Amino acid sequence: MRRWRFPGNPRTLPGKLFRWALMGATAFVGISVAQVVIYKVVPVPVTLTMLFDDNGITKDWVSLSDIDPNMPRAAIAGEDAKFCLHHGFDTEAIQQAMERNMRGGRIRGGSTISQQTAKNVFLWQGGGYFRKGLEAWYTVLIEAIWGKRRIMEVYLNVAETGIGTYGVQAGAIRYFGHGADRLSRTEAARIAAILPLPKKREAKSPGGFTLRHGNRIARYSGSVRTQGLESCLK
């Protein structure tokens, strides 16, 4: 049996570079898979976004079963209506976002809840093709290893819900004085409405766009339930 060898001469610079690149890629794959496997059962203790937040960290991990169903419904209604239908990427939403951005104005993304979770847990904020590539890789991993219910649970626990506030439990206490286990449809919708810009929007006594967007999410939340768009969480 012939032994497999690295292409080229491993003693030359190109050969060494290829060997190092292959070793680095193999190590990254192993580490990233291990991370995802661990966080399938272990609560995410901290993220890079939290560590670099000058406002401190207020958070309290709760299981999805201890979060009122109104909250994941609002997240689906406001962030990712096809959450239970896609495998991590909503190609139609991405295409629409690209077309809107090409026309100018405020840049908008087409990220799914799965992509946002992958970014929030394993990566850093900001754009760039390199980070987007890593985000895509981690999205594939969490879809394959975690499943939808765990993705939603992690998302609702690490998403920034206010200045120095992370997760819907801390957000519910901050804005409404009670836990996420008894969020009304309106309260859940208002938290969902601030998720894109949590440092600039307030869920309590909102006005303008946040109020209108929250009301719209509250209406769509009913459709999420009646149309079975939350079926993957059961």
C-alpha positions in Angstrom: 0.0 0.0 0.0 1.4 3.4 -1.0 1.7 6.0 1.7 0.0 9.3 1.0 2.4 12.2 0.7 2.0 16.0 0.7 2.1 17.3 -2.9 5.4 18.8 -3.8 8.6 18.7 -1.7 7.8 19.3 2.0 11.3 20.7 2.4 10.7 23.6 0.1 8.9 26.8 1.1 5.8 26.1 -1.0 5.7 22.6 0.4 6.0 23.9 4.0 3.4 26.5 3.4 1.0 23.9 2.1 1.7 21.6 5.0 1.1 24.4 7.6 -2.1 25.5 5.8 -3.4 22.0 5.8 -2.5 21.5 9.5 -4.1 24.9 10.4 -7.3 24.1 8.5 -7.5 20.7 10.1 -7.0 22.2 13.6 -9.7 24.8 12.9 -12.2 22.2 11.8 -11.6 20.1 14.8 -11.8 23.1 17.3 -14.9 24.5 15.7 -16.7 21.2 15.7 -15.7 20.7 19.4 -17.0 24.2 20.3 -20.4 23.5 18.7 -20.7 20.0 20.3 -19.9 21.5 23.8 -22.4 24.3 23.4 -25.1 21.9 22.3 -25.5 21.0 26.0 -23.6 23.7 27.9 -24.9 27.3 28.3 -22.8 29.8 26.4 -20.9 31.5 29.3 -19.8 34.7 27.4 -19.3 36.0 23.9 -16.8 38.3 22.3 -19.5 41.0 22.0 -20.1 40.8 25.7 -16.4 40.9 26.5 -15.8 44.0 24.5 -18.9 45.8 25.8 -17.8 48.8 27.8 -21.2 48.9 29.5 -20.7 45.7 31.3 -22.7 42.5 31.1 -26.2 41.8 32.6 -27.5 38.3 31.6 -29.3 35.3 33.0 -29.5 32.1 31.0 -32.9 30.4 30.9 -34.0 27.3 28.9 -36.4 27.7 26.0 -39.0 25.8 28.0 -38.8 28.6 30.6 -39.3 31.4 28.0 -42.9 32.3 27.1 -43.8 31.0 23.6 -44.7 34.6 22.6 -40.9 35.4 22.5 -39.7 32.8 20.0 -42.8 33.6 17.9 -41.9 37.3 18.0 -38.3 36.5 17.0 -39.5 34.5 14.0 -42.0 37.2 13.0 -39.5 40.0 13.3 -36.2 38.4 12.2 -36.7 35.2 10.3 -40.2 34.1 9.1 -38.7 31.0 7.4 -36.7 29.9 10.4 -38.3 26.4 10.5 -38.2 26.0 6.8 -34.6 26.7 5.8 -31.4 25.0 6.6 -29.6 28.0 7.9 -29.7 30.3 4.9 -32.7 32.1 3.4 -31.4 32.6 -0.2 -34.5 34.7 -1.2 -34.0 37.1 1.7 -30.3 37.4 0.9 -31.0 38.2 -2.7 -33.6 40.8 -1.8 -31.1 42.4 0.7 -28.5 42.6 -2.0 -30.9 44.2 -4.4 -32.0 46.8 -1.8 -28.4 47.6 -0.9 -27.4 48.1 -4.6 -30.1 50.8 -4.8 -28.4 52.7 -2.0 -29.7 53.9 1.3 -29.4 52.2 4.6 -27.5 48.9 4.3 -29.7 45.9 5.3 -28.8 42.3 5.7 -30.6 39.0 5.0 -29.2 37.0 7.9 -31.3 34.3 9.4 -31.6 33.6 13.1 -29.2 30.7 12.6 -26.6 33.0 11.0 -27.0 35.6 13.7 -26.6 33.0 16.4 -23.4 31.7 14.8 -22.0 35.2 14.7 -23.0 36.1 18.2 -21.7 33.0 19.8 -18.5 32.3 17.9 -17.4 35.4 16.1 -17.3 39.2 16.3 -19.5 42.0 15.1 -18.8 43.8 11.9 -18.7 42.8 8.2 -16.1 41.5 5.9 -15.9 38.5 3.6 -13.6 36.6 6.0 -16.0 36.9 8.9 -19.0 36.1 6.7 -17.2 33.0 5.5 -16.6 31.8 9.1 -20.2 32.7 9.9 -21.4 30.4 7.1 -19.3 27.6 8.4 -20.6 27.8 11.9 -24.1 28.2 10.6 -23.8 24.8 8.8 -22.4 23.3 12.0 -25.1 24.5 14.4 -27.8 23.5 12.0 -26.4 20.0 11.7 -25.4 19.5 15.4 -27.8 21.7 17.5 -31.0 21.7 15.6 -33.6 24.4 15.5 -34.8 24.3 19.1 -31.3 24.7 20.5 -30.4 27.4 18.0 -33.5 29.4 19.1 -32.7 28.8 22.8 -29.1 30.1 22.4 -30.2 33.0 20.2 -32.6 34.2 22.8 -30.0 34.0 25.5 -27.1 35.7 23.9 -28.8 38.4 21.7 -28.2 41.9 22.9 -31.4 43.3 24.3 -30.3 46.7 25.6 -27.2 48.6 26.7 -25.1 46.1 28.6 -28.0 43.7 28.6 -28.0 40.2 27.0 -30.7 37.6 26.6 -34.5 37.9 26.8 -34.5 37.1 30.5 -32.4 40.1 31.4 -34.3 42.2 28.8 -37.7 41.3 30.2 -36.6 42.2 33.8 -35.0 45.5 32.6 -38.0 46.7 30.6 -41.0 45.1 32.2 -40.0 44.0 35.7 -40.6 40.3 35.3 -39.1 37.3 33.8 -39.2 36.0 30.2 -41.5 33.2 31.4 -44.6 35.5 31.3 -44.0 37.9 28.4 -47.2 39.0 26.7 -47.4 39.1 23.0 -46.9 42.9 23.0 -43.9 42.7 25.4 -42.2 40.0 23.3 -42.8 41.9 20.1 -41.2 45.0 21.6 -38.1 43.1 22.6 -38.0 41.6 19.1 -38.4 45.1 17.6 -35.2 46.4 19.3 -33.0 43.4 18.5 -31.4 45.0 15.3 -30.4 48.1 17.2 -30.5 47.4 21.0 -28.3 50.3 21.9 -30.6 52.9 20.2 -34.1 51.5 20.8 -36.1 51.0 24.0 -38.7 48.3 24.5 -40.4 50.2 27.3 -42.7 53.0 26.2 -41.3 53.0 22.6 -42.2 55.6 20.0 -41.9 56.2 16.3 -40.5 53.3 14.3 -39.9 51.0 17.2 -43.6 51.3 18.3 -44.9 50.7 14.8 -42.4 47.8 14.2 -43.3 46.2 17.5 -47.0 46.4 16.7 -46.4 44.9 13.3 -44.4 42.0 14.9 -47.2 41.4 17.4 -49.7 41.0 14.6 -47.4 38.7 12.7 -46.8 36.6 15.8 -50.3 35.4 15.6 -49.7 34.2 12.1 -46.5 32.4 13.2 -48.7 30.3 15.5 -51.7 29.7 13.3 -49.5 28.8 10.2 -47.2 26.5 12.1 -44.1 28.5 11.5 -42.8 27.6 14.9 -43.3 23.8 14.5 -39.6 23.1 14.6 -39.5 24.3 18.2 -41.9 21.7 19.6 
